[in-house]
Amino acid sequence: METTTREIEDIIKGRMGMYSFLSSLFLECPDELLKEIFEGRISLPSHPLINEGVKILKDLISKFKEFEEFKEFVKREYFTIFLDPFSRTISLYQSNYEGDEPYREISAKIVGIYKQFGYTMEKTNEPPDHVGIELAFMAASCEESLKNFSELKKQKWFLEKILSWIPRLCDEIENSDAKFYKGISKILRGFINMDKNLINELIVMADVP
């Protein structure tokens, strides 16, 4: 049983790392993380869509000699694709994919779910239904599940009932002019698909009632 427990914990830690990685890229996009990507120091699980995303990133990175150039490209793309007030941008908020606006009904619903699950959002200027916040919740829940495997049931529900809008976000990104974020979108889509199966396996392995 000890070996099985250790195996479960290792898988959960890997999932936590992936959710944190993706959350960061859709929120603050930190320079250190971008540098790790640029230098090929990020280890990702193998999945057809994830592998496709990694190839997109590698092809893009090969066009830059210096990290600073790459970093500026990514920051500029993030602004253009997601924030530019003078062009058609892609929303990172679940509300907009469900016929609502941020900070209204969908946002209130997500806040209620966070409270119910005992999750406290870190200080941020973003609404609770921002994709980066929702992915951060999953990372925090993974950390909690290292103490109590029953937390996996919350993740399964959140993944199936709340994160179901993410494929539509990925469609938007992959049909846009994005280059870096097209690769990240493929990785996000692939990981979500993979995690739906993985979490069911974990629940069985951990014998969660």
C-alpha positions as CSV (number, residue, x, y, z in Angstrom):
1,M,0.0,0.0,0.0
2,E,2.9,2.3,0.7
3,T,4.2,2.0,-2.8
4,T,0.7,2.7,-4.2
5,T,0.4,5.8,-2.0
6,R,3.7,7.1,-3.1
7,E,2.8,6.5,-6.8
8,I,-0.5,8.3,-6.3
9,E,1.3,11.3,-4.7
10,D,3.8,11.4,-7.5
11,I,1.1,11.6,-10.1
12,I,-0.8,14.3,-8.1
13,K,2.4,16.3,-7.9
14,G,2.9,16.1,-11.6
15,R,-0.7,17.2,-12.2
16,M,-0.2,20.1,-9.7
17,G,2.8,21.2,-11.6
18,M,1.0,21.2,-14.9
19,Y,-2.0,23.2,-13.6
20,S,0.4,25.7,-12.0
21,F,2.4,26.0,-15.2
22,L,-0.6,26.7,-17.4
23,S,-2.2,29.0,-14.8
24,S,0.9,31.2,-14.7
25,L,1.1,31.5,-18.5
26,F,-2.5,32.8,-18.6
27,L,-2.1,35.1,-15.7
28,E,1.3,36.9,-15.1
29,C,3.4,35.0,-17.6
30,P,6.6,35.3,-15.4
31,D,9.9,35.9,-17.0
32,E,11.6,32.9,-15.2
33,L,9.0,30.5,-16.6
34,L,9.4,31.9,-20.1
35,K,13.2,31.4,-19.7
36,E,12.7,27.8,-18.7
37,I,10.6,27.3,-21.8
38,F,13.1,29.1,-24.0
39,E,15.9,27.0,-22.7
40,G,14.0,23.7,-23.0
41,R,14.0,23.1,-19.3
42,I,10.2,22.3,-19.0
43,S,9.3,18.6,-18.8
44,L,5.7,17.8,-20.0
45,P,3.8,14.6,-20.1
46,S,3.5,12.8,-23.4
47,H,0.1,13.2,-25.2
48,P,-0.5,13.7,-29.0
49,L,-1.8,17.3,-28.5
50,I,0.8,18.2,-25.9
51,N,3.5,16.9,-28.2
52,E,2.0,19.0,-31.0
53,G,2.0,22.0,-28.8
54,V,5.7,21.4,-27.8
55,K,6.6,21.2,-31.4
56,I,4.9,24.6,-32.1
57,L,6.9,26.1,-29.3
58,K,10.2,24.7,-30.3
59,D,9.7,25.9,-33.9
60,L,8.9,29.3,-32.7
61,I,11.8,29.5,-30.2
62,S,14.2,28.4,-33.0
63,K,13.5,31.8,-34.7
64,F,15.0,33.7,-31.8
65,K,18.7,34.0,-30.9
66,E,18.2,35.8,-27.6
67,F,15.8,35.2,-24.8
68,E,14.9,38.9,-24.4
69,E,13.6,38.9,-28.0
70,F,11.5,35.8,-27.3
71,K,10.2,37.3,-24.1
72,E,9.2,40.5,-25.7
73,F,7.5,38.6,-28.5
74,V,5.4,36.6,-26.0
75,K,4.4,39.6,-24.0
76,R,3.4,41.5,-27.1
77,E,1.4,38.5,-28.4
78,Y,-0.4,38.2,-25.0
79,F,-1.4,41.9,-25.2
80,T,-2.5,41.6,-28.8
81,I,-4.4,38.4,-28.5
82,F,-6.1,38.9,-25.1
83,L,-6.0,42.6,-24.1
84,D,-5.7,45.1,-27.0
85,P,-8.7,47.4,-26.6
86,F,-8.4,48.4,-30.3
87,S,-8.7,45.0,-31.9
88,R,-10.8,41.8,-31.6
89,T,-9.5,39.9,-28.7
90,I,-10.0,36.5,-27.2
91,S,-11.7,36.4,-23.8
92,L,-10.0,34.5,-21.0
93,Y,-13.2,34.6,-18.9
94,Q,-15.7,31.7,-18.6
95,S,-18.6,34.3,-18.3
96,N,-18.1,35.3,-22.0
97,Y,-18.5,31.8,-23.2
98,E,-21.7,31.3,-21.3
99,G,-23.6,34.5,-22.4
100,D,-22.6,36.5,-19.4
101,E,-20.1,39.2,-18.4
102,P,-17.3,39.0,-15.8
103,Y,-18.3,39.9,-12.2
104,R,-21.9,38.9,-12.7
105,E,-23.8,35.6,-12.3
106,I,-21.1,33.2,-13.6
107,S,-18.4,34.9,-11.5
108,A,-20.6,34.8,-8.4
109,K,-21.3,31.1,-9.1
110,I,-17.5,30.3,-9.3
111,V,-16.8,32.3,-6.1
112,G,-19.5,30.2,-4.3
113,I,-17.8,27.0,-5.5
114,Y,-14.4,28.1,-4.4
115,K,-15.8,28.9,-0.9
116,Q,-17.7,25.6,-0.8
117,F,-14.4,23.8,-1.6
118,G,-12.4,25.8,0.9
119,Y,-10.3,27.7,-1.7
120,T,-9.2,31.2,-1.1
121,M,-8.2,33.2,-4.2
122,E,-4.8,34.9,-4.1
123,K,-4.9,38.6,-4.5
124,T,-5.4,39.4,-8.2
125,N,-7.1,41.9,-10.4
126,E,-8.8,39.2,-12.4
127,P,-12.3,37.8,-11.8
128,P,-12.7,34.3,-10.4
129,D,-13.8,32.8,-13.7
130,H,-10.5,33.8,-15.5
131,V,-9.0,30.6,-16.9
132,G,-5.8,31.2,-15.0
133,I,-7.7,31.4,-11.7
134,E,-9.6,28.3,-12.4
135,L,-6.4,26.4,-13.3
136,A,-4.8,27.8,-10.1
137,F,-7.8,26.4,-8.1
138,M,-7.0,22.9,-9.6
139,A,-3.4,23.3,-8.6
140,A,-4.4,24.2,-5.1
141,S,-6.8,21.3,-4.9
142,C,-4.1,18.9,-6.1
143,E,-1.9,20.2,-3.2
144,E,-4.7,19.6,-0.8
145,S,-5.3,16.1,-2.2
146,L,-1.8,15.1,-1.1
147,K,-3.2,15.4,2.4
148,N,-6.6,13.9,1.7
149,F,-7.2,11.8,-1.4
150,S,-11.0,12.4,-1.2
151,E,-10.2,15.9,-2.6
152,L,-9.8,14.1,-5.9
153,K,-13.6,13.9,-6.1
154,K,-13.8,17.7,-6.0
155,Q,-11.3,18.0,-8.9
156,K,-13.2,15.5,-11.0
157,W,-16.5,17.5,-10.5
158,F,-14.7,20.8,-11.2
159,L,-13.0,19.4,-14.3
160,E,-16.2,18.0,-15.8
161,K,-18.7,20.6,-14.8
162,I,-16.7,23.9,-14.7
163,L,-13.7,23.5,-17.0
164,S,-15.9,22.2,-19.8
165,W,-15.7,25.6,-21.5
166,I,-11.9,25.4,-22.0
167,P,-12.1,23.6,-25.4
168,R,-14.0,26.6,-26.7
169,L,-11.3,28.9,-25.5
170,C,-8.7,26.7,-27.2
171,D,-10.7,26.8,-30.4
172,E,-10.6,30.6,-30.3
173,I,-6.8,30.7,-29.7
174,E,-5.9,28.0,-32.3
175,N,-8.0,29.8,-35.0
176,S,-6.3,33.1,-34.3
177,D,-2.9,34.5,-35.3
178,A,-1.4,33.4,-32.1
179,K,1.9,31.6,-32.3
180,F,3.2,31.0,-28.8
181,Y,-0.3,30.7,-27.3
182,K,-1.3,28.4,-30.1
183,G,1.3,26.0,-28.7
184,I,0.2,26.6,-25.1
185,S,-3.5,26.1,-26.2
186,K,-2.6,22.7,-27.6
187,I,-0.8,21.7,-24.4
188,L,-3.8,22.9,-22.3
189,R,-6.3,21.0,-24.4
190,G,-4.2,17.9,-24.4
191,F,-3.6,18.0,-20.6
192,I,-7.3,18.6,-19.8
193,N,-8.2,15.6,-22.1
194,M,-5.5,13.5,-20.4
195,D,-6.5,14.5,-16.9
196,K,-10.1,13.5,-17.3
197,N,-9.0,9.9,-17.7
198,L,-6.1,10.2,-15.2
199,I,-8.3,11.5,-12.3
200,N,-10.7,8.6,-12.7
201,E,-7.7,6.2,-12.5
202,L,-6.4,8.0,-9.4
203,I,-9.8,7.8,-7.6
204,V,-9.8,4.0,-8.2
205,M,-6.1,3.7,-7.2
206,A,-6.7,5.7,-4.0
207,D,-9.9,3.8,-3.3
208,V,-11.9,7.0,-2.8
209,P,-15.5,6.2,-1.9
